[in-house]
Amino acid sequence: MYAPVVTRFDTYGGMLATDTRAYVDAVLSMPAMRYWYAEAAKEPWPEPGPDE
């Protein structure tokens, strides 16, 4: 699994196996991922959410 798939699980939720959830959490806690999310949050043109 790689970052784009992990972000889908983070965005859309869903039930994951315990080891899969641990992997998703580990990827999301990586400094590069935290930086990516923080920089994206600063964007002046946010994309609409999945239900908008």
N, C-alpha and C positions, 0 to 999 in steps of 0.2 A: 504494500500500500504506500502511496506517496501523498504529499501535502494536499493536492487538490481533492483527493478522495477524503482525506481527514477533515478538511474544511466542510465538505458536504455533510459528514456526520455531525459536525459541530453546529452547522446552520440548521439542518432539518431534524436533528435529534434521532430518535429511534432507539430500540433496544439493541444492545450489543453484548456479545459474550464478554465475560470478565477480562479475559486476556486482550481482547480487541479494544475494550474501553481503556485499559491500561496503556496500550500502544497509542491510541488517539490522544490521550492525556499527555503522554510523553512527548509526542510530536508537537502538540500545541504549546508545551512549556519550553520548547527550545528557544534560545535567544533570537534566532533568525525569524521564527514564526511570530514571537511576541512583537518584534520590531515591525514586521510586515503588517500585522493587525493594527499596531499603533499608527503607522504611517497612513494606512488606508482610512483610519478614523478621522484623520486631518483633512482628507480630500474635501474640497468645497462643493463638489457635485456628487452627492451620494446616489447610488443606484437605488431604485425602488426595491422594497422587500419582495419576497416571493408571492405575497398575497396582495400586493398593491397594483 
